[in-house]
Amino acid sequence: MDCGMAVAQLNLVRFATISAAAMALLLSFYYELSDGVLDISGHVLGRDFLNFYTGGELLASGEWQTLFDGLAYMDVIGESYGDNYPSHNWSYPPSIFIFSRIAVTMPYMLALALWYTCGVISIAFAVRALKLDMIWVALVVFSPAGMLNILAGQNGYFTASLITLAIVYAAQKPKIISATSWAMLTIKPHLGLVALPMLVAQRNFYIIIMGGVCLIPLIGVSIVMWGVEPWYLFFDYTVAQQRLVIENWRGFIYVLVPTGFMQGRMLSFDTGIVYFFHAVYAITAAFLSVRAWPGRKADHRLWLAWFVVSTFIMLPYSFLYDLVVFQVVLALYAAQPEKLFYISKKWSQWLWMLGWLLPILTIPIVFVLKLQVLPLFLLFTLWRLGVAKRSETALQLDAGTASE
C-alpha cells in the first residue's frame, strides 16, 4: 500500500470510528431511556426479534398455525404486552422454525443477547474472509445500518455475513461454504434475487447444485417436525401478507424501505403505477449491471460490490438494516474509494463518507424532502462501476494493439 492509499484509508477509518462512537452513544441513550423491557416508544427491546421469539413460543406450544393468522398472532402478543401494542407480523419461511424453537429454551433477554452475539461473530467471519483489519468488525457492527439492525433486533449481521461468504468462497476453496451460505440466505430469499442468474452466468453449477443439496436439510427439518402445511401457508398467506405490507402500510415504513417502489408510494401514485415506477429503477439497474459485469478475472471485492449494489436497486422491498452488507462493501474500498466510484480521490472520499452515513441520513432526508436518496446513490455507484469496466477494457485493447 503506497503512502497516498494509507492516508486515504486512515482518514476514512477515522471517519468510520467517529461514526461508530456516535452510533454507540445513541444506542446507550436508547437503552438508558428504556425501562429494561420496553423502549420509550412502547416497543419491547429488540423490536422485531419479538416476532422470532413469539414464533418459537407458538411452535413450542403446538400453536404454529397462529403464525398465519394476523389477528390471532397480535392477540398472542397483546396478552404479554397489552392490546395496544404496535402491529407485528410473522414473515419468515418455515426453514427458520428450528432456530426460533431453540431461542425459546431461554428467557427473552438472554435469547436477544445471544442473537446479537452470534450476529457480531458472523460479521467477524466475514471481515476475516475479506482479509480486512479486525477493527472493521466493530466499525461495521456500529455502522449506521448496524445501529439500526441492533435497534430493530433484525438479522442484518447474518445476511451481510452470508452474502459476503457466498461471494468470497465462490472463487476459492472450500466452495461448500459459498453453497451453504446461499442456502442459509433463503431465510430472506429476496436478498438472493440476483444470485441465481449471477451463478448461472458464471457457470458456477457446482455451487448451484450444492446449494440445493444444503437447502434440503433446512426444509426437511421443518417438514419432519411440523409437516408440509406451514410451507403451503407461507406461500399462500405470508407472501400475500408481505405484499399487503409494502403496498398499503403507511408512516415510518416510508423511511425504513429505501427503494424506488417506496418512492413511488410517497408520490401517491396508484399501486399499478408504483410497480411501473419501480420497474424503471429495476430495468435501469439491470442495464447498468450488464454494463458493469465484473468478468472472470475480477476479484471478490468487485463481485461483492456489484452484487450488493445491483440487488438493492432491483428490490422493491428491503430495509435500512439490510444495508449492513453495503457497509461491508464500503469497508473493502476504504483504502481506495476511487476504485468504487471511479472519480478523483478527493471526491471519492466524500462519496464514501456520504455512502457510509446514508442508512441513517435517509431518515431525515425522507421526512424533510420526501426523497429516497439511497437508490439514486446506488444507481450512481453501479454506473461508475460500469464506466470503470469500460475504461479498463479500452486500456487492455490499447495495450494489445500497442504490442502488435
LUMKOLMI-565747 format. One record per residue (C-alpha): x, y, z; residue in one letter; residue number from 1. Coordinates in steps of 0.05 Angstrom, whole numbers, always signed. Example, Ala and Ser with C-alpha at 12.3 -4.5 7.8 and 13.67 -1.06 7.14 Angstrom:
<tivos>
       X       Y       Z  aa    i
    +246     -90    +156   a    1
    +273     -21    +143   s    2
</tivos>
This chain:
<tivos>
       X       Y       Z  aa    i
      +0      +0      +0   m    1
     +31     +67     -21   d    2
     +31    +130     +22   c    3
     -30    +161     -12   g    4
     -72     +98      -2   m    5
     -50     +93     +71   a    6
     -70    +166     +84   v    7
    -138    +156     +49   a    8
    -152     +93     +89   q    9
    -131    +126    +154   l   10
    -178    +185    +141   n   11
    -237    +140    +125   l   12
    -223     +93    +183   v   13
    -221    +153    +229   r   14
    -287    +177    +200   f   15
    -319    +108    +209   a   16
    -291    +106    +280   t   17
    -323    +173    +298   i   18
    -388    +149    +265   s   19
    -385     +84    +306   a   20
    -375    +123    +370   a   21
    -435    +167    +354   a   22
    -478    +107    +338   m   23
    -457     +72    +403   a   24
    -474    +136    +442   l   25
    -543    +138    +410   l   26
    -554     +65    +429   l   27
    -532     +78    +501   s   28
    -583    +135    +505   f   29
    -636     +90    +475   y   30
    -625     +35    +527   y   31
    -618     +86    +584   e   32
    -687    +114    +567   l   33
    -719     +45    +567   s   34
    -749     +12    +628   d   35
    -709     -52    +616   g   36
    -766     -85    +577   v   37
    -800     -31    +534   l   38
    -767     +28    +499   d   39
    -793     +99    +500   i   40
    -839     +85    +440   s   41
    -872     +26    +475   g   42
    -836     -29    +435   h   43
    -802     -86    +471   v   44
    -726     -82    +468   l   45
    -704    -119    +406   g   46
    -768     -98    +370   r   47
    -772    -147    +311   d   48
    -736    -201    +349   f   49
    -803    -207    +385   l   50
    -830    -240    +322   n   51
    -774    -291    +322   f   52
    -784    -306    +396   y   53
    -861    -307    +394   t   54
    -856    -355    +335   g   55
    -815    -401    +378   g   56
    -865    -398    +434   e   57
    -922    -416    +387   l   58
    -881    -473    +358   l   59
    -865    -499    +428   a   60
    -939    -499    +447   s   61
    -962    -532    +383   g   62
    -999    -469    +360   e   63
    -957    -453    +299   w   64
   -1020    -442    +257   q   65
   -1026    -375    +293   t   66
    -965    -351    +254   l   67
   -1010    -350    +193   f   68
   -1068    -311    +224   d   69
   -1051    -238    +234   g   70
   -1106    -223    +284   l   71
   -1094    -284    +327   a   72
   -1019    -270    +325   y   73
   -1029    -199    +352   m   74
   -1076    -227    +406   d   75
   -1018    -271    +430   v   76
    -971    -211    +432   i   77
   -1025    -169    +465   g   78
   -1031    -220    +522   e   79
    -959    -204    +542   s   80
    -951    -131    +523   y   81
   -1021    -102    +521   g   82
   -1076     -96    +469   d   83
   -1048     -31    +441   n   84
    -980     -60    +425   y   85
    -955     -37    +355   p   86
    -973     -83    +298   s   87
    -926    -141    +284   h   88
    -929    -199    +235   n   89
    -891    -263    +222   w   90
    -854    -260    +155   s   91
    -802    -317    +156   y   92
    -804    -383    +117   p   93
    -812    -447    +157   p   94
    -739    -464    +148   s   95
    -725    -417    +206   i   96
    -774    -452    +253   f   97
    -720    -495    +285   i   98
    -679    -433    +304   f   99
    -740    -398    +334   s  100
    -756    -461    +373   r  101
    -685    -463    +401   i  102
    -689    -389    +421   a  103
    -747    -401    +469   v  104
    -708    -451    +510   t  105
    -681    -389    +545   m  106
    -711    -323    +572   p  107
    -725    -269    +521   y  108
    -669    -221    +541   m  109
    -618    -277    +543   l  110
    -641    -301    +474   a  111
    -635    -230    +448   l  112
    -565    -222    +476   a  113
    -545    -288    +443   l  114
    -576    -265    +378   w  115
    -533    -202    +379   y  116
    -471    -240    +399   t  117
    -479    -291    +343   c  118
    -490    -233    +294   g  119
    -425    -199    +315   v  120
    -388    -266    +308   i  121
    -417    -274    +238   s  122
    -391    -205    +219   i  123
    -322    -225    +246   a  124
    -323    -285    +200   f  125
    -340    -240    +141   a  126
    -285    -189    +158   v  127
    -234    -245    +165   r  128
    -254    -276     +99   a  129
    -244    -209     +65   l  130
    -176    -201     +99   k  131
    -194    -134    +128   l  132
    -165    -107    +193   d  133
    -206    -134    +251   m  134
    -223     -63    +272   i  135
    -275     -66    +217   w  136
    -315    -115    +259   v  137
    -331     -61    +309   a  138
    -338      -7    +255   l  139
    -388     -49    +215   v  140
    -426     -71    +278   v  141
    -434      +1    +300   f  142
    -442     +30    +230   s  143
    -507     +68    +216   p  144
    -540      +6    +186   a  145
    -511     -36    +242   g  146
    -541     +10    +294   m  147
    -609      +5    +261   l  148
    -601     -70    +259   n  149
    -589     -71    +335   i  150
    -649     -26    +348   l  151
    -694     -70    +305   a  152
    -667    -136    +332   g  153
    -660    -157    +260   q  154
    -617    -205    +220   n  155
    -575    -155    +181   g  156
    -509    -180    +211   y  157
    -526    -251    +190   f  158
    -548    -234    +119   t  159
    -487    -189    +109   a  160
    -441    -246    +130   s  161
    -477    -298     +88   l  162
    -474    -255     +25   i  163
    -400    -239     +37   t  164
    -380    -312     +49   l  165
    -421    -335     -11   a  166
    -384    -286     -57   i  167
    -315    -297     -28   v  168
    -317    -373     -28   y  169
    -347    -377     -98   a  170
    -277    -364    -124   a  171
    -237    -405     -73   q  172
    -239    -469     -34   k  173
    -277    -496      +2   p  174
    -334    -476     -44   k  175
    -383    -513      +0   i  176
    -381    -451     +45   i  177
    -409    -410     -13   s  178
    -463    -462     -27   a  179
    -482    -466     +46   t  180
    -484    -390     +53   s  181
    -531    -383      -7   w  182
    -576    -438     +22   a  183
    -578    -403     +90   m  184
    -595    -337     +57   l  185
    -663    -365     +38   t  186
    -686    -342    +107   i  187
    -692    -276     +69   k  188
    -700    -303      -2   p  189
    -709    -235     -36   h  190
    -637    -216     -18   l  191
    -614    -271     -65   g  192
    -653    -242    -124   l  193
    -591    -234    -168   v  194
    -555    -296    -141   a  195
    -581    -350    -187   l  196
    -573    -310    -252   p  197
    -504    -290    -230   m  198
    -483    -361    -213   l  199
    -511    -387    -279   v  200
    -474    -333    -319   a  201
    -410    -351    -281   q  202
    -423    -424    -296   r  203
    -416    -439    -222   n  204
    -460    -501    -228   f  205
    -425    -536    -171   y  206
    -447    -482    -122   i  207
    -518    -483    -150   i  208
    -524    -558    -142   i  209
    -491    -560     -73   m  210
    -533    -500     -51   g  211
    -595    -540     -69   g  212
    -567    -600     -30   v  213
    -553    -556     +31   c  214
    -624    -529     +27   l  215
    -654    -599     +33   i  216
    -640    -608    +108   p  217
    -663    -537    +123   l  218
    -730    -552     +91   i  219
    -730    -625    +112   g  220
    -724    -610    +187   v  221
    -784    -564    +184   s  222
    -825    -616    +147   i  223
    -806    -673    +193   v  224
    -823    -632    +256   m  225
    -883    -591    +232   w  226
    -906    -621    +166   g  227
    -917    -592     +97   v  228
    -975    -547    +115   e  229
    -931    -489    +142   p  230
    -898    -485     +74   w  231
    -965    -482     +39   y  232
    -989    -428     +87   l  233
    -924    -389     +78   f  234
    -933    -384      +3   f  235
   -1009    -374      +8   d  236
   -1014    -327     +68   y  237
    -946    -298     +88   t  238
    -924    -278     +18   v  239
    -992    -244      +6   a  240
    -986    -210     +75   q  241
    -918    -181     +57   q  242
    -945    -155      -8   r  243
   -1001    -122     +32   l  244
    -949     -90     +78   v  245
    -908     -60     +22   i  246
    -969     -36     -17   e  247
   -1012      -8     +39   n  248
    -974      +6    +104   w  249
    -961     +80    +116   r  250
    -919    +122    +162   g  251
    -850    +100    +183   f  252
    -846     +46    +130   i  253
    -833    +102     +80   y  254
    -768    +115    +117   v  255
    -748     +43    +130   l  256
    -755     +17     +59   v  257
    -706     +56     +15   p  258
    -729     +33     -54   t  259
    -756     +61    -119   g  260
    -822     +26    -102   f  261
    -829     +65     -37   m  262
    -811    +130     -73   q  263
    -870    +117    -119   g  264
    -915    +107     -59   r  265
    -890    +171     -27   m  266
    -911    +207     -91   l  267
    -982    +180     -80   s  268
    -984    +140    -145   f  269
   -1035     +85    -154   d  270
   -1007     +16    -138   t  271
   -1002      -5    -211   g  272
    -964     +59    -228   i  273
    -919     +48    -167   v  274
    -898     -20    -195   y  275
    -885     +12    -263   f  276
    -845     +67    -228   f  277
    -802     +16    -192   h  278
    -794     -23    -257   a  279
    -757     +38    -285   v  280
    -707     +32    -228   y  281
    -701     -43    -237   a  282
    -693     -42    -312   i  283
    -642     +14    -307   t  284
    -604     -27    -255   a  285
    -607     -89    -299   a  286
    -577     -50    -358   f  287
    -523     -19    -314   l  288
    -509     -87    -282   s  289
    -495    -119    -350   v  290
    -452     -60    -368   r  291
    -413     -66    -303   a  292
    -408    -143    -305   w  293
    -342    -156    -269   p  294
    -317    -213    -313   g  295
    -279    -277    -298   r  296
    -214    -244    -275   k  297
    -248    -196    -225   a  298
    -233    -207    -151   d  299
    -285    -219     -97   h  300
    -283    -145     -77   r  301
    -312    -123    -144   l  302
    -361    -181    -146   w  303
    -387    -165     -77   l  304
    -396     -91     -95   a  305
    -431    -109    -160   w  306
    -478    -159    -127   f  307
    -498    -116     -68   v  308
    -509     -52    -108   v  309
    -548     -87    -163   s  310
    -591    -126    -114   t  311
    -612     -67     -71   f  312
    -633     -25    -131   i  313
    -674     -80    -162   m  314
    -711    -100     -99   l  315
    -777     -65     -86   p  316
    -774     -88     -14   y  317
    -713     -82     +30   s  318
    -699     -46     +95   f  319
    -646      +2    +120   l  320
    -619     -50    +168   y  321
    -608     -98    +110   d  322
    -554     -49     +86   l  323
    -502     -75    +136   v  324
    -474    -112     +76   v  325
    -466     -46     +38   f  326
    -425     -20     +97   q  327
    -381     -82     +88   v  328
    -372     -63     +14   v  329
    -351      +7     +34   l  330
    -302     -22     +85   a  331
    -270     -61     +27   l  332
    -258      +4     -11   y  333
    -235     +48     +47   a  334
    -163     +46     +22   a  335
    -182     +62     -50   q  336
    -251     +92     -54   p  337
    -235    +116    -125   e  338
    -237     +43    -146   k  339
    -310     +41    -127   l  340
    -333    +109    -153   f  341
    -281    +118    -208   y  342
    -272    +193    -199   i  343
    -218    +234    -165   s  344
    -193    +210     -97   k  345
    -218    +272     -62   k  346
    -289    +266     -88   w  347
    -288    +190     -78   s  348
    -273    +201      -5   q  349
    -331    +249      +2   w  350
    -377    +199     -33   l  351
    -351    +143     +11   w  352
    -368    +183     +74   m  353
    -437    +200     +46   l  354
    -450    +127     +30   g  355
    -427    +106     +99   w  356
    -477    +153    +133   l  357
    -535    +145     +84   l  358
    -571     +89    +123   p  359
    -582    +139    +179   i  360
    -585    +203    +137   l  361
    -642    +172     +97   t  362
    -688    +183    +157   i  363
    -686    +259    +160   p  364
    -680    +265     +84   i  365
    -744    +226     +73   v  366
    -781    +264    +128   f  367
    -759    +333    +101   v  368
    -752    +324     +26   l  369
    -796    +263     +13   k  370
    -739    +236     -29   l  371
    -707    +166     -28   q  372
    -635    +185     -40   v  373
    -605    +116     -27   l  374
    -628     +80     -91   p  375
    -603    +140    -131   l  376
    -536    +135     -96   f  377
    -533     +61    -112   l  378
    -551     +74    -185   l  379
    -495    +125    -189   f  380
    -446     +74    -159   t  381
    -467     +20    -207   l  382
    -459     +69    -266   w  383
    -389     +86    -243   r  384
    -371     +12    -237   l  385
    -393      +5    -310   g  386
    -351     +66    -330   v  387
    -291     +35    -295   a  388
    -302     -32    -330   k  389
    -307      +0    -399   r  390
    -244     +42    -386   s  391
    -206     -20    -365   e  392
    -228     -56    -427   t  393
    -206      +2    -470   a  394
    -138      +3    -437   l  395
    -129     -71    -448   q  396
    -147     -63    -522   l  397
     -98      -5    -528   d  398
     -44     -46    -495   a  399
     -58    -105    -541   g  400
     -55     -60    -603   t  401
     +10     -28    -580   a  402
     +43     -96    -571   s  403
     +27    -119    -642   e  404
</tivos>
